[in-house]
Amino acid sequence: MIKNKIPNHYILLFAWIVAIVATAGSLFFSEIMHFVPCKLCWYQRILMYPLVISLGIAYLLNDSSIRKYILPVSCLGFILATYHYTIQMLPQVNKVAFCSPNNPCTVKDFSILGFITIPFMSGIAFLLITLVMLMIRSPEEE
């Protein structure tokens, strides 16, 4: 088994930067580009925005115990973003109407190369945070 040799401090910094970029991106799309977030987008924001604060504090205090609090949130965010991306790319899969008819979750307001959408980017951010949280070692291992 390969042991992780990256100090927790750098892992926390990376996770914090990912959360900051994801939050800034969502604010850019809504406040600058004027895209109205659907309900599933709001749920993803509700899960991402507090990570900026939690991971920032954990980084500043070099608190590796934050992992047990971040992982449930980042995993739930990844699942939600994956579901959102799935119904966006395959609207026929959408059996539950989460969003209003005026602002459906299946609309692609933004797309790069036909597959990189806002929920895709959200899912990548949650996945990165989840993976780096799994890399954190306990204080005894450091």
N, C-alpha and C positions, 0 to 999 in steps of 0.2 A: 504494500500500500504506500502511495506517495504521500509524504507529509507536507502540509502547507508551511512554507517558511516566510510568508508575507506577514509582517507585523499587523496586529489587529488595528492599530492606529490608522494605517493606510487603507485597510479594508473599510473601516467606518467612514473615512474621508470619501472613498469612492462611492459608497452607498449614499452618502449625504449629497454628493454632487449629482448623482443620478436623480435623486428626489427633487433637487433644486431645478434641474433642467426640465424634468417632466412637469413640474408645477409651472415654471415659466412658460413652457410650451403651451400648456392648456390655457393659461391666461392670455398668451399671445393670440391664440385662435379665437377666443371669445371677445377679448377687449380690443384688439387691433384689427383682426380679420372679420369681426362681427358674426362669427358662427354661433348660433344658439345651441348650447349643449342639450342633448336629449337626457332623459332620466338615467339611462345607464352610464352616460358620461358623467353626470353629477355624482352617481354612486362611486365611480372610480376616483373622482376628485376628492370625495369625502374620505376615501382611504389613503390617497396620496398626500394630500396637503399636511396632515399631522406628522407624516414621516419626515418632512423637512425639519420640523422642530425637534422631534424625538432623536433623529439621527444626528442633528447638529449638536444637541446637548451631549449625546453619547460620544461623539467625536471629541468635543472640547474636554470632556471628563475622562476620555479613554475608557469608557464603560462597556466592556464586552458582554455584560449580562443583559444588555438591551436586546440581544438576539431572540430571547424567548418572548419578548413583547412585539418585536417587528415581524417575525416569521408568520404568525397567524394573519396579520394585516396584509402583508405582501402576497401571501398565498391566496387569500381571498380576492385581492385585487387582480391577481393573475387569472384566476378562474373567471371572474366577472368580465375582464377584458377579452379573454378568449371566447367566452360566450357571445359578447357583443360583436367581436370580429367575425365569428361564425355566422351570426344572423345577418351581418352586413354583407358578407360575401355570398351567402346562400340564404336569401330571404325566405325560401320555402321551408326552412327549418324552424322559423319563428312561429311557434304554436301559442306562445303566451304574449299578449299585447302589453308590454311594459310602457311603451311610449304613446304619446297622444298622436292622433292622426295628423295633426298640424306639424308635429316635429318627430317623425318616426326615427327609430334607432337604426333602421336599415339604410338610411341615406348616407352616401359618401360625399361629404362636403369637401374633402381634401383627399387626394390620392397621388402617390408617386409610383410610377411603373405599374399601375393598375392593382397593386396589392398592399402597398404601404399606406395605411389609413391611420386616422387618429387612434382608434382602439388597438390597432397593431402596435403603434408606438407606445401606447400605455402598457400593453401586455409585455413588451420588451423591457420597459422600465421596471415593472413589478418583478419580472423574471430575473433581471440582473440583481435587484436588491435581494431577492430570495436566495439566489446562488451565492452571493458574497456573504450573506448572513450565515449560510451553511459552512463557509470557510473560517469563520471566527473560532478561535481556540479559547478554551477556558483559561483563566489566569494561571492555573497550575501547569498547563502545557507550555506556556510562553517562557 
